[in-house]
Amino acid sequence: MKLSERAGRIEPSPTLAITSLAKKMKSEGRDVLSFGSGEPDFDTPFVIKEKIKKALDAGFTKYTPATGTQKLKELICEKLKKENGLDYKPESVVISSGAKHSLYNIMMAVLNPGDEVLIPEPYWVSYPEMVRLADGLPVFVPCFEENDFKLKPEDVKKKITDRTKALIINSPSNPTGAVYEESDLKKIAEICVAKDILVISDEIYEKIIYPPAEHVSIASFGSEIFKRTIVVNGFSKSYSMTGLRMGYLAGPSDIVRAIGNIQSHSTSNPVSIVMRGLEEAFWIDDEIEKMRRTFEKRRDVIVEKLNGIQGISCRKPEGAFYVFPNIRSLGMGSFEFAEKILKEKEVAVVPGKPFGADENIRLSYATDDETIRRGLERIEEFVKKIQS
Ligand SMILES: Cc1ncc(COP(=O)(O)O)c(C=O)c1O
């Protein structure tokens, strides 16, 4: 069968590939320690599970409006107002099956063939592939480790052409954990307003953030940037419910209307009982804070241990649950490192190359303390062996 050109343009997700290989090795009885996963290791909060069960028992199992329930949209607007200072009406919100789905819908709604999307590099692996699927062209803007992997406003300017349609901002970032400061975001916002560029602000890790870093939405810097920004967020990471698939976007009415049409002819509404469950358990700040604090402790341990290994250097992430250590001095690329350490030490890490950073590897610390402790010991042994 001759497949579509579109399907041929994209690669399978390398993060999922390494996680499933590690899972396979585990199922064969091998003692694999995995730092691959992009999902919190905590159980989904009890109250959310209970409310979803209740919705199921109450028979809330039929179609809802394609863009999500009115009640959940209202709660999302309340959240965006209270926590981000953003004024949206429920009509400006589309709830989808995960933030990934929201991002995909955006690309389908705004890109024409050849339209360029600026993507800060290192980037989450799905951004360029989604742009390509929608016939757009990803344009990478390098962010250097010396600058804490953050975009410099002048580097954004250099990459703008008359085909530039949008810029993706992901703060806190996967894979680097970088969190943008307000002053830099403001300058980036000014450029986007001056050049009339749409900002796609992926804020999915918003609540997994470590003081003194603070989350600010780029959309909050006045009406001009507000009308050029689509805010993307979701429940997967902060509510520890990745498999329940619930995300959302809010943005300008013309784009939101187009996205609503696309969703109504593709997936229709996201899962009814999960929406109803969230309607009844939307504010779970204490639960979220408990998980955030645990992540923060783990971050401190993992960063200190990695920096104690000669040949590895690791900046301290301000958000999300990933570290992105540099392995340049070990004399091998990130794929070689990841393959060798999986085979020789049964430690699963994700190579940085698919994120646009071959000198780095990504370790998720969304895993238990014991795995972190034993895994770091094995990484140290592995690195010592390379250097001996
Ligand atoms: C930066 C970023 N954005 C979006 C997503 C998508 O999350 P979900 O589709 O589970 O809501 C992820 C998941 O790994 C991510 O890392």
The ligand as an SDF file (V2000), in Angstrom:
LIG
                    3D

 16 16  0  0  0  0  0  0  0  0999 V2000
    5.5180   20.0050   26.4050 C   0  0  0  0  0  0  0  0  0  0  0  0
    4.3380   19.1010   26.3350 C   0  0  0  0  0  0  0  0  0  0  0  0
    3.2120   19.5710   25.8110 N   0  0  0  0  0  0  0  0  0  0  0  0
    2.1150   18.7960   25.7050 C   0  0  0  0  0  0  0  0  0  0  0  0
    2.1250   17.4870   26.1420 C   0  0  0  0  0  0  0  0  0  0  0  0
    0.8820   16.6740   25.9530 C   0  0  0  0  0  0  0  0  0  0  0  0
    0.2410   16.3010   27.0910 O   0  0  0  0  0  0  0  0  0  0  0  0
   -1.1930   15.5880   27.0790 P   0  0  0  0  0  0  0  0  0  0  0  0
   -1.5510   15.3420   25.6580 O   0  0  0  0  0  0  0  0  0  0  0  0
   -1.0310   14.3330   27.8480 O   0  0  0  0  0  0  0  0  0  0  0  0
   -2.1190   16.5540   27.7090 O   0  0  0  0  0  0  0  0  0  0  0  0
    3.2880   16.9440   26.6850 C   0  0  0  0  0  0  0  0  0  0  0  0
    3.3450   15.5460   27.0970 C   0  0  0  0  0  0  0  0  0  0  0  0
    4.3690   14.9280   27.2440 O   0  0  0  0  0  0  0  0  0  0  0  0
    4.4280   17.7800   26.7960 C   0  0  0  0  0  0  0  0  0  0  0  0
    5.5740   17.3390   27.3310 O   0  0  0  0  0  0  0  0  0  0  0  0
  1  2  1  0
  2  3  1  0
  2 15  2  0
  3  4  2  0
  4  5  1  0
  5  6  1  0
  5 12  2  0
  6  7  1  0
  7  8  1  0
  8  9  2  0
  8 10  1  0
  8 11  1  0
 12 13  1  0
 12 15  1  0
 13 14  2  0
 15 16  1  0
M  END
$$$$
